[in-house]
Amino acid sequence: MKKIYHLGTCTTCQAIIKETGINKKGLEMQEIKTEKITAAQLEQMKKMAGSYEALFSRRALKYKELGLKDKKLTEDDYKKLILEEYTFLKRPVVILNDKIFVGSEKKNVAALGAAVAVI
C-alpha cells in the first residue's frame, strides 16, 4: 500500500509533499478533513506505528481547548479522539508498503524523502 493521509489546508503537509516529491509517485492521497479516516485505517496505522499515542498530535488547538494536557490519556482515549476529530491525527501520515512515516519532524521528513526516492 502506498498512501498519504494529509490535510489539504495544512501548509506543513503541502511543504512536505512538495519537498519529498511524493505527489509525483502515484500515491493514493486521502484528505482527512473531507474523507474521515476509518477505524480500520487507524488500526492499520497503529499496528505500524506501535501505538495510538504515536499518531496523536498534541499541537491540535482542541488539545488545549478541551483541557487534555491536564489529563492522563489512555490508548483508547487517543483512538477515540483521533476518530472523532481529524485534527488530532499527527500529519502527514505516509504509508509506503511496510513502512510508516508520521508527522513533520526533520528526521522523519528526511527518511520519507529517502524512501520516496527509491520507489
ZADO-1210 file (C-alpha; in nm, 4 decimals, padded with zeros to 6 digits):
<atoms>
<atom x="00.0000" y="00.0000" z="00.0000" code="MET" pos="1"/>
<atom x="00.1195" y="00.3478" z="-00.0835" code="LYS" pos="2"/>
<atom x="-00.0939" y="00.6158" z="00.0749" code="LYS" pos="3"/>
<atom x="-00.0716" y="00.9575" z="00.2334" code="ILE" pos="4"/>
<atom x="-00.3152" y="01.0933" z="00.4895" code="TYR" pos="5"/>
<atom x="-00.2945" y="01.4711" z="00.4876" code="HIS" pos="6"/>
<atom x="-00.4811" y="01.7937" z="00.5407" code="LEU" pos="7"/>
<atom x="-00.5116" y="01.9983" z="00.2218" code="GLY" pos="8"/>
<atom x="-00.5120" y="02.3324" z="00.4063" code="THR" pos="9"/>
<atom x="-00.2050" y="02.2490" z="00.6169" code="CYS" pos="10"/>
<atom x="00.0972" y="02.4384" z="00.4854" code="THR" pos="11"/>
<atom x="00.3308" y="02.1932" z="00.6591" code="THR" pos="12"/>
<atom x="00.1693" y="01.8985" z="00.4792" code="CYS" pos="13"/>
<atom x="00.1878" y="02.0860" z="00.1491" code="GLN" pos="14"/>
<atom x="00.5567" y="02.1668" z="00.2030" code="ALA" pos="15"/>
<atom x="00.6438" y="01.8048" z="00.2884" code="ILE" pos="16"/>
<atom x="00.4536" y="01.6733" z="-00.0122" code="ILE" pos="17"/>
<atom x="00.6374" y="01.9180" z="-00.2383" code="LYS" pos="18"/>
<atom x="00.9802" y="01.8689" z="-00.0750" code="GLU" pos="19"/>
<atom x="00.9695" y="01.4883" z="-00.0959" code="THR" pos="20"/>
<atom x="00.8107" y="01.4781" z="-00.4409" code="GLY" pos="21"/>
<atom x="00.5636" y="01.2261" z="-00.3061" code="ILE" pos="22"/>
<atom x="00.2766" y="01.3675" z="-00.5130" code="ASN" pos="23"/>
<atom x="00.4572" y="01.2557" z="-00.8294" code="LYS" pos="24"/>
<atom x="00.4884" y="00.8936" z="-00.7162" code="LYS" pos="25"/>
<atom x="00.1270" y="00.7914" z="-00.7665" code="GLY" pos="26"/>
<atom x="00.0340" y="00.7512" z="-00.4020" code="LEU" pos="27"/>
<atom x="-00.3276" y="00.7444" z="-00.3037" code="GLU" pos="28"/>
<atom x="-00.3954" y="01.0713" z="-00.1243" code="MET" pos="29"/>
<atom x="-00.6642" y="01.0962" z="00.1420" code="GLN" pos="30"/>
<atom x="-00.7645" y="01.4429" z="00.2585" code="GLU" pos="31"/>
<atom x="-00.8657" y="01.3678" z="00.6180" code="ILE" pos="32"/>
<atom x="-01.0971" y="01.6656" z="00.6580" code="LYS" pos="33"/>
<atom x="-01.3254" y="01.5689" z="00.3717" code="THR" pos="34"/>
<atom x="-01.2721" y="01.1909" z="00.3870" code="GLU" pos="35"/>
<atom x="-01.2533" y="01.0875" z="00.7513" code="LYS" pos="36"/>
<atom x="-01.0214" y="00.8074" z="00.8486" code="ILE" pos="37"/>
<atom x="-01.1948" y="00.4846" z="00.9393" code="THR" pos="38"/>
<atom x="-01.1377" y="00.2695" z="01.2469" code="ALA" pos="39"/>
<atom x="-00.9787" y="00.0049" z="01.0215" code="ALA" pos="40"/>
<atom x="-00.7383" y="00.2594" z="00.8694" code="GLN" pos="41"/>
<atom x="-00.6451" y="00.3884" z="01.2132" code="LEU" pos="42"/>
<atom x="-00.5915" y="00.0332" z="01.3382" code="GLU" pos="43"/>
<atom x="-00.3530" y="-00.0350" z="01.0488" code="GLN" pos="44"/>
<atom x="-00.1612" y="00.2856" z="01.1277" code="MET" pos="45"/>
<atom x="-00.1434" y="00.1865" z="01.4954" code="LYS" pos="46"/>
<atom x="-00.0018" y="-00.1571" z="01.4104" code="LYS" pos="47"/>
<atom x="00.2690" y="00.0046" z="01.2006" code="MET" pos="48"/>
<atom x="00.3458" y="00.2967" z="01.4356" code="ALA" pos="49"/>
<atom x="00.3263" y="00.0945" z="01.7569" code="GLY" pos="50"/>
<atom x="00.0615" y="00.2959" z="01.9403" code="SER" pos="51"/>
<atom x="-00.2225" y="00.5410" z="01.9014" code="TYR" pos="52"/>
<atom x="-00.0211" y="00.7881" z="02.1047" code="GLU" pos="53"/>
<atom x="00.2462" y="00.7898" z="01.8308" code="ALA" pos="54"/>
<atom x="-00.0254" y="00.9055" z="01.5885" code="LEU" pos="55"/>
<atom x="-00.1732" y="01.1671" z="01.8218" code="PHE" pos="56"/>
<atom x="-00.0994" y="01.5380" z="01.7752" code="SER" pos="57"/>
<atom x="-00.0636" y="01.7449" z="02.0872" code="ARG" pos="58"/>
<atom x="-00.0334" y="02.0544" z="01.8659" code="ARG" pos="59"/>
<atom x="-00.4031" y="02.0471" z="01.7780" code="ALA" pos="60"/>
<atom x="-00.5858" y="02.3550" z="01.9059" code="LEU" pos="61"/>
<atom x="-00.8545" y="02.1372" z="02.0614" code="LYS" pos="62"/>
<atom x="-00.5910" y="01.9651" z="02.2764" code="TYR" pos="63"/>
<atom x="-00.5678" y="02.2763" z="02.4936" code="LYS" pos="64"/>
<atom x="-00.9312" y="02.3810" z="02.4450" code="GLU" pos="65"/>
<atom x="-01.0572" y="02.0509" z="02.5835" code="LEU" pos="66"/>
<atom x="-00.8071" y="02.0582" z="02.8713" code="GLY" pos="67"/>
<atom x="-00.6482" y="01.7329" z="02.7561" code="LEU" pos="68"/>
<atom x="-00.2993" y="01.8434" z="02.8583" code="LYS" pos="69"/>
<atom x="-00.4102" y="01.8140" z="03.2195" code="ASP" pos="70"/>
<atom x="-00.5491" y="01.4609" z="03.1787" code="LYS" pos="71"/>
<atom x="-00.3833" y="01.1204" z="03.1716" code="LYS" pos="72"/>
<atom x="-00.4916" y="00.9743" z="02.8382" code="LEU" pos="73"/>
<atom x="-00.5047" y="00.6018" z="02.7598" code="THR" pos="74"/>
<atom x="-00.4584" y="00.4303" z="02.4239" code="GLU" pos="75"/>
<atom x="-00.8384" y="00.4023" z="02.3991" code="ASP" pos="76"/>
<atom x="-00.8656" y="00.7779" z="02.4612" code="ASP" pos="77"/>
<atom x="-00.6155" y="00.8528" z="02.1827" code="TYR" pos="78"/>
<atom x="-00.8026" y="00.6234" z="01.9427" code="LYS" pos="79"/>
<atom x="-01.1412" y="00.7768" z="02.0245" code="LYS" pos="80"/>
<atom x="-01.0118" y="01.1344" z="01.9949" code="LEU" pos="81"/>
<atom x="-00.8422" y="01.0732" z="01.6584" code="ILE" pos="82"/>
<atom x="-01.1558" y="00.9117" z="01.5151" code="LEU" pos="83"/>
<atom x="-01.3786" y="01.1924" z="01.6442" code="GLU" pos="84"/>
<atom x="-01.1626" y="01.4873" z="01.5385" code="GLU" pos="85"/>
<atom x="-00.9310" y="01.4796" z="01.2352" code="TYR" pos="86"/>
<atom x="-00.7037" y="01.7485" z="01.3821" code="THR" pos="87"/>
<atom x="-00.5806" y="01.5014" z="01.6439" code="PHE" pos="88"/>
<atom x="-00.4038" y="01.2905" z="01.3798" code="LEU" pos="89"/>
<atom x="-00.0383" y="01.3867" z="01.3570" code="LYS" pos="90"/>
<atom x="00.0169" y="01.4860" z="00.9955" code="ARG" pos="91"/>
<atom x="00.1063" y="01.3822" z="00.7422" code="PRO" pos="92"/>
<atom x="00.0925" y="01.0045" z="00.7758" code="VAL" pos="93"/>
<atom x="00.2570" y="00.8274" z="00.4834" code="VAL" pos="94"/>
<atom x="00.2466" y="00.4517" z="00.4336" code="ILE" pos="95"/>
<atom x="00.4933" y="00.3089" z="00.1845" code="LEU" pos="96"/>
<atom x="00.4407" y="-00.0668" z="00.1726" code="ASN" pos="97"/>
<atom x="00.5651" y="-00.1876" z="00.5138" code="ASP" pos="98"/>
<atom x="00.6928" y="00.1499" z="00.6419" code="LYS" pos="99"/>
<atom x="00.5069" y="00.4346" z="00.8080" code="ILE" pos="100"/>
<atom x="00.6161" y="00.7963" z="00.8423" code="PHE" pos="101"/>
<atom x="00.4237" y="01.0067" z="01.0930" code="VAL" pos="102"/>
<atom x="00.4478" y="01.3809" z="01.1413" code="GLY" pos="103"/>
<atom x="00.6732" y="01.6608" z="01.0334" code="SER" pos="104"/>
<atom x="00.9919" y="01.6190" z="01.2377" code="GLU" pos="105"/>
<atom x="01.3003" y="01.6878" z="01.0266" code="LYS" pos="106"/>
<atom x="01.4476" y="01.3377" z="01.0670" code="LYS" pos="107"/>
<atom x="01.1138" y="01.1833" z="00.9732" code="ASN" pos="108"/>
<atom x="01.0800" y="01.4010" z="00.6623" code="VAL" pos="109"/>
<atom x="01.4387" y="01.3167" z="00.5622" code="ALA" pos="110"/>
<atom x="01.3684" y="00.9433" z="00.5997" code="ALA" pos="111"/>
<atom x="01.0487" y="00.9844" z="00.3977" code="LEU" pos="112"/>
<atom x="01.2372" y="01.1689" z="00.1241" code="GLY" pos="113"/>
<atom x="01.4942" y="00.8904" z="00.1070" code="ALA" pos="114"/>
<atom x="01.2233" y="00.6235" z="00.0907" code="ALA" pos="115"/>
<atom x="01.0322" y="00.8116" z="-00.1799" code="VAL" pos="116"/>
<atom x="01.3486" y="00.8441" z="-00.3901" code="ALA" pos="117"/>
<atom x="01.3715" y="00.4666" z="-00.4311" code="VAL" pos="118"/>
<atom x="01.0087" y="00.3956" z="-00.5280" code="ILE" pos="119"/>
</atoms>
